[in-house]
Amino acid sequence: MPPIMFAAAQPGHGTLTGIDWLAIALYFLVLLVVAWKAIAKEKDTAADYFLAGRNLSWWVIGASIFASNIGSEHIVGLAGSGAKDGVALAHYELHAWCLLVLAWVFVPFYARSLVFTMPEFLERRFSTSSRYVLSIVSLITFVVSKIAVGIFAGGVVFGTLLPELKITLGSTVIDSFWIGSVLVIVLTGLYTMLGGMRAVAYNDAVQVIVLICGSALLTIYGLIQLGGWGELKRICGSEMFNLWKPLIPDGMQGTWAPVKEPTRIAWYFNTNFPWLGMAICAPVIGLWYWCTDQYIVQRALGAPNETVARRGSIFAAFLKLFPVYLFIIPGLICFALAKSGKVPGLAPVYDATTGQATGQAQGAFPLMVEHLLPPGLRGIVVAGLLSALMGSLAGVFNACSTLFTVDIYEKMRPKATQKELVKVGRIATAVMVLIAMLWIPVVKGADGLYNYLQAVQGYLAPPIFVVFFFGVFWKRLNAQGCFWAMVVGFMLGLFRMLVDTPVTLGLEKFKQGYPEGSFFWIVNNINFQYFSILITLVSAVVMVGVSLATAKPDYERITGLTFATSSADHKAASRASWNWREVGASAVVLAFIIGAYLYFRN
């Protein structure tokens, strides 16, 4: 095998030095020790394997939520988006307030019900059929978005940092993209399958430290190379620093009128970040993700009580404020360095003819690691990248195994032993990874990693958002309304995904897209955020309409599962679980969010 070299070496850069490999080796050693201790404490019970025995502390819950969320698609995708579109996607990252909704609105219901999964909560609120539908759709969502995107982003990192790493098997050459993808899967899957939620959560706590420190080093070092924050703003221009730009179209001066062209309503069709989509669709996706997604909420379910779950969620909200500065800003720095010519190795990121970023911008973060950092620091940041890749994948592996085992397998075999459930959970993890590998070509053909992720979530999230939020706030909604809202909503989302997939893959017949003006062309060209809003509205209408047209639910059966059916004892217990500390911490998070919106306004 040839020496592992970077594609284009700068003075003092190139191969990973011994110091770099030492930093990476120490990182893996720490993970191994933590995972081993977690495995040693594990008992062969479902509660221990899937929820760490419901004994996680608040800081572990918060760190694990953050590590699971800030995965490879964030570091690679957000930095790439920063280089291409500026701070536009900070809207999604400033959704830390959604975690406060989890802490203050949903945690009391989840803690009170003692469920293992979100579909199980939906069964208690509505029906068994709703549980099955949500379980199956959640598994599909994990495969086509979180797992596949995580694996793909791992390949992007290895492909950028170690481009000459290849394995030749006869006439087949396996490049660094696939080597990196498989390596990340094997290492992450190993400790996830063996240690379950306990190993995932405690490794996440370690990974958060490495991730934040590594990303902060790259941001600081990039600003030093560029000449400071003022130089960054000067080179990038005010538009790349304007969070409000996506919300207010050119020429509209902040009004809410649609943007019209002579021949059509242009706002209806594809633009990157349409104002109405960011204002309505983005919060829907955020609330679904942070408050109802098994991938995130499973950590809160691992708390011993409501107080710990709430504090962990608030701590995660605070950590969620970091990505804007640690992942998006490095993307802007990469663009500015490329545009200024100060780092020749980054030149492919900038197109002088158009004045815009090129397709190479998707690898902005690993490119900066390759061309900016000296030996030693490079190893720390690569360890941070690996932290994100592994933390995110470990979380989704564990969530997948929990959903399949608890919501499908255990329902089919109610007499299964605890040891059997743990075994099935481990097998389910391996199967999900293999299925996701088959979906990577679709992700690879998408127009931007983070855009692909948001689009898939925009198609599948709305019906889940509707049934959970409407179900908790309105007791009159019943099982029939929930079931049909999910079925209709998911069918619309899957229809859009099926229409998009041939174009995304670039199949021969669809390289030029659908014939302009045809029905499928219209569907394919509607911005994903507007289509997501359509799915949300349709799901809400179906849920309310069907519920009002059928019998009322049994309010005794859903006691404590909605605001209206919560008893005085429930409300008193919830009130006793928090004090001024939780309120003050929540206020600090909101203040930082408002401050970011005020700063990034021009």
N, C-alpha and C positions, 0 to 999 in steps of 0.2 A: 504494500500500500504506500502511495507517495506521501511525503510529509504533509501535514495539515496546515495549509497556508491560506491567508485571506486573499481575496481576488485582486485587490489593489493595495499595495503597502505604502504607508506613509513613513517618514522617518520616525523610528522608535515604535512603529506599529507593524503588524503583520501576523506572524504566528502567535498562537496562544503560548505564552512563556510558562516556565515552570511555576512562577509565582501565581499566574492565573489558574493553572490546573490545581495548585495547592488550595486556593480559595474555593474552587468548585468541589474538590475532594472533601474539604472540611465541611462544606454545606451538606453534602450527601451523608457524611458521617453523623452529623447532628441529627438529620432526618431519620437515619437508621436507628440511632439510640432512642429517640423519642418514640418512633413507631414500635420498637421492641418493648419498651416499657408499657406502652398502651396495650399491646397484644398480651403481655403478661397479666394485665389486670382484667382482661376480657373473660366473661363467662359465656357459656353457650346458650344464651337466651336472646330472644328477638329484641327485647327492650335494651339489652346491653349492646348488641351488635349494631342495631339501627339507630338508637338514640343515646348511646353512651350511658345507659342506665339512668337516664334523666338526672344526671348529676354534674352537668357542665357549669362552670362559673361564668359570671357575666362578661368578664374580659375575654375568655376563650370563645364565648358565643359571638361577641362582637367581632373579634379578629377572624373567626372562621367564616362569618357572613361576608366580611370584606374580602378575604382571600378567595372565597369561592366565586364572588362576583368579579373581582379584578383578575381576570384570567388572561390567557394569551390573546384573545380577541380584543381585549382592552389595550394592552401594551402595544401590540402590533397595529390593531385597527384604529385606536384613538390617535396614536402618533401619526399614522398615515393620513387620517382625516385632518389632523392639525396642519400637516404640510400642504394638503390639498384645499381645504375649506376654512382654515383658521379655527376660531373657537366655537364654530356653529354647534358642534355636538356636545359642547359643555352643558347645553340644556338638559341632556340626558343624565350627565354626571351630577348636576345640581339637584337631581331628584332625591337627594338625601332626605328631603322632607317626607318622602313616601315611607321611609323607615320609621319616622315619628308616627305616621298613621298606623303602621304595624304595632308600634309600642303602645300607643294609647287607645286604639280602637279594636284591633283584632287579638292582641295578646290575651286579654281577659277571656275571650271566648275559647281560644285554643287551649289555654291553661286549664280552664274549667272542664273542657270536654275530654282531656287526656288522650287525644287521638295520636296515632302514629303518622298519618298522612293527611294531606288536604282532601283527597277523594273520600277518605273515611269521615272527615268532618262534613262533607257535602251529603254523604249518606244519612248522617244523623239529622241534618237540617231538612233534607228533601227525600231521597229514595236510594235504593240499591242500584237501580239502573243508572242514575246520575253518577254514582261512584264509578261504575264500569266505564262509562263514556269518558269521564275526566281522566281516569287512569290510563286508558289507551291513548288518548290525545296527548297527555303529558309525556308519555314515553316516546311518541312520535316527535314531539317538540324537542325533547332532549337529544334524540338521535340526529335530527336534521339541522339543529342549531348548535346547542352547547357542545356536544361531544365532537361532532364533525368539524365545527369551527375551531375548537381547541386543538384537535389533532392537526388541522391544516396550518394553524398559526405556529405550532411547534415546528412544522416542516419549513415554514417561511424563515423562522429564526435560524435554524440549522443551515438552510440553504444559503442564507446571506452571510453568516459568520464562518461557515466551513464549506465553501463552494467546491473544493477539490476532494472532499471526502466521498469516496465511491466504493462500491463493492461489485465486483464482476463475477457473475455466475454464468459461465459459458458465454453465450452471445448476449445475455441480458446484463445491462448495467443499472445498478440501483444507486441513484444519486443521493446526495445529502438530505434532500427534502424528505424522501421516504425513510431514510435511516433515522433521521431526527424524529419523525412522526412515530415510528414503531418504538424507538427507544423511550420516548416520553410515555407512551401507553404502557409498556412493560413495567417500567419503574413505578409509575403511579398506580397502575392496577394491582401490582404486587402488594404494596402496603395497604391499599384500600380493601382488597379482598380478605387479607389476613386479619387486619385490625379493626375493620368496620368504622363506625362513626367516631369512636374514641381516638383512633389513630389519625383519622382525617382532621378532627378538630384541633388536636394538640400539635400536629404538624403544621396546620394552618397558622397557629399562633406564632410559630417560629418563622414561617414563610413571610408573614406580614412584615416582620422586622427587616428581613433581608430585602424584600421587595421595595419597601419605602426607602431604605438607605441606599440601595443600588440605583433606583430611579432618581433620587435627589442628587446623587453624585453626578449622574449624566446631565441633569438639568443645569447644575451649577457649573460644571466643566464646559458645557456648551455655551453658556452665557459668557464665561471668561474668554473663550475662543472668539466669540462674536464681537465682544466689546461692551457688554452690559445690556440691561433691559431697555434703555432708551434707544440703543442701536437696533434692537430687535423690533421695536415698534416702528422705527423709521423705515426699515427695509421692508417689513411686511405690509405696512400701510394700515390705515385706520379700519378698513373694511374687514381685514382678517382678525381684528381685535373687537369686532362689534357683535355682541351676542344678540342684539335686537335686529340685525340685518335679516335673518331668516324670517322674522315675524312681520316685517314691514317691507313690502315689495317696492321696487324702484318707481318713483313718480307718485306714490300714494300718500306720502307724508303722514303716515300713521293712521290713515282711515281704515275702515273695515270693508270698503268696497272691493269687489273682485277685480283682478287684473285682466283687462280685456285687450285683445288684439282685433284687427279688422275682421278676421275670418272665423275666430273661435274664442272661447273662454280659455285663455292660456293657463290659468291657475289650476284647471282641472287635470292638466296633463303633467308629464314628468318634469319636475325641477328638483334639485337636490333636497332643499329644506324649505318647503312652502310655509308661509306664515300661519295659515289656519291649521295645517297639519301639526306643526310644532305646538300650537296653543291648545289643541284638543287631543290629538292622537298620542303625543308623547306622555302626558300624564296618565292616560289610560294604560299604556304599556308599562309605565313606571309603577302604578298602583297594583297592577296584576303581578308584576315580577316581584316586588318587595313584600307584598302583603298576602299573596295567595299561591305563590310558586313553591312547590315542594323543595326544590333546589335550595332556596333561601330559608324558608320557614322551618325546615327540619332542624336547624340549629336552635331556634327558639323553643321548639318542642322538646329539646334535650335539656331544658332548664328544670330545676327541681320545683320552682314555684313561679308565680306571676311576677314577683318583684325582680327576680334574677333575669327572667325573659325580657322584661321591659328595659332594664338597665343594659343588657346586652344589645338590644336593638338600638337604643340611643347611642351607645358607644360605636356601633357600626355606622350610624348616621354621621357621626363626627369623622370617622375614618374615610367615609365616602367623599368628603370634601377635598381629599388629596389628589384624585386623578386629574383634575383640570390642570394642576400645576406640575404634576409629575409625569404625565403621559401626553396630554394635548400640547402643552407648551414646548416640550422637546421636538414635536413635529414642526411647529413654527420655527424653532431654532434651526432645524435641519433645512427647511426651505430658505431661511434667511442666509445661512452659510453657503448654500448652493447658489443662490442668486448673487451674493456678494463675491463669490469666487475665492473666499478665504480658505476653503478646504476643497481642493480640486477633486478629491475622491467622491464628493457629494454632488458633483456637477450633473450626473444623470437625473437627479431629482428635479431639476429646473429646465424648462423649455424657454429659451430666450426669445423665440419667435412669437409665442403666445403670451409669454409673461406668466404662465401658470405652471403648476407642478405636473410632472409626468406620471406614468404608471409606476415608475420606480419608487414613488412616494409611499407606497404600501409598506415598504421595508425601511421606513425612515428611522425607526428606533434601533434595529440591529445595525443599520448602516452607520449611525452615529457611534455606536459601540466600536465598530470596526475601524473607523477613521479618526476618531477623536481621542479615545482614552489611552493612557499609557499602561504598560504592564502592571499587573496588580489590581488597579481599579477596574480594568476590563474583566478580570475574573470575578470580581464582586458583582458587577452589573450583569454579567452572564448568569451568575448564580441567582440574581434577582429575577431575570427572565425565566429561568427554570422554576423558580418559586411560583411565579404566576401560572405557568403552563401546568404544573403539577397540582397546585392548590385548586385551580378551577376544575380540572378533570377529576380529581379525587372527589370533590363535592358532588359532581353530577353522576359519577359512577355509583356513589353511595345512595343518592336519591333514586336512581334508576332501579337499583336492586331492592330498595325499600318499597317502591311503588309496585313492582312486579310481584314481589313475595307477599306483601301484606294485603294488597288490594285485589290480586288476581289468584295467585297460587293458594294462599290460605283460605280464600273464599271457596275455591274448588275442592280443597282438602282440609276441612275444618278440624280434623283430628290429627293433623300433622304435628310432630313433636317440635320442641324448641330447637333442638339440634338440626332437625331436617330443614327448618325454615332458614337457619343460618347458612346451611350448605346450599340451598337453592338461591339464596341471595348472592353468594359468591359466584355461582354458575351464571346467574343473570347478568352480572357485571361483565363477564367475559363475552357473553353473546352480544350485548349491546355495543361493545367496542368493535366487534367484527362487522356488525351491520353498519355502523357509522363509517367504517373504512370504505364501504361501497359508495357512500354519499359524498366523499371528498371531491370527486371531479366536478360535482355541481357547485360546491363552494369555490373551487379553484377558478371556475369560469365567471363568478359573480363580479359585479362592478364595485369593487371595494369590499373588504372583509367586514367592516363594521356595518356598511349599508346592507349587506346580505343578512346579517344577524337581525338588524332592526326590522327588515322587511318580513322575514319569517315570523318573528314575534308579533308584528303588526297584523298578520293574517290569522294567527292562532290564539292570541291573547284576549280579544274582545269578549267572546262569549263567557270565558272564565271570569273576567272582571265583572261582567253583568250579573252572573248568578251569585257570586260571593257578596258583592256590595249591595245589590238589591235585596238579596236574601237576608242579610244581617239587619238592614235598616227597615225592611217592610215585611211584617209577619204574614200578611195575606197571601204572599206568593207561595205557590205550592209545587209539588213534585212534577206534575205534568208540565207546568210552565218552565221549570228549570230544565227538564229533559229536552223539550223541543227547542228551547233557546240555544242549548249547546249543540244539538244535532244540526239545526239550520245554520247557526253561526260557523261551526266547523266545516260544514259542506261548502259554504261560501269561501272560507279561507283556503281549503284544499283545492277548490276549483281554480282560484287565482294562482296558487303554487303550481298546479299542473299546466296552466296556460303559460306561466313564466319559464318553466324548466327547459323546454326545447330551445328557447331563445338564449337562456343563460348558458346552456351547454354548448351553444354554437353548432347544433346539428346541421348537416349539409342543407337540408330543406329549409332551415330557419335562420341561416346566416344573415339574411337581410331582414329578418323579422317577418311578421305577418303582413299581408297586403294592406297598405294604408287605407283606412276608412272601414275595414272589415270589423266585425264584432270582436274577434279575438285581438285585433290590433288595438281597439279601444280599451279592452280590459287590460292588456299588457302595458299600455301607456298611461293608464291612470296612476298617479303617484301612489305609492304603497300606503302613505299616511291617510290619504283621502279614502282609499279602499278600506282601510282599517276603521275609519270613522263610519263608513257605510255598514260594515259588519256589526259595529257596536250598536248603531241605531236599530238595525234589523233584529238583532238578538234581544234588545230591550223591548221592542214592540211585541215580539213573539212571546217573551216571558210574561209580560204584563197581560197581554191579550188572552193567552191560553189560561193563565191563572184565574183571571176574572170570569172566564167562561166556564170554569169547572169549580168543583167544590172547595170550600175552605180547608186548609190543613188542620190537623189535630194540634191545637195550641198546647195541650198538655205534653204531647210527645216532644215538642221543640222548646220546652222550658229551658231558659238559660242560653239558647242559641241565637236569639235576636235581642235587640234592645228592648222591644216591647214585651218580651216574655221573660226578661230577667227579673228575678225576685228582689225584694229589698235586701235580703241576706247577701245575694250575689253582688249587688251594687255596693253594699257596705264593705264586703271583703275586698273588692277591687279598690275602693277608695283607701283602705288601710294599707294597700301594697305600695303606695308611693308617697313622697313628701317633696319638700322644696328642692332637694338635690336633683331629682329627675326633671322637675319643671325648669330649673335653672339651666341644666345641661341642654334641654330641648331648645330653650330660648337662645343659647349660644349658637347652636347649629343653624337656626333660622336667621340669626344676625349675620353669620358668615355667608349664607346663601344670598340674602338681600344685598350684602356688600359686593359680592361678585357681580351681580346683575347691574349694580350702579357703576362699578369700575369698568366693566367690559361693555360700554355703551357707545363708544365711538372709536 
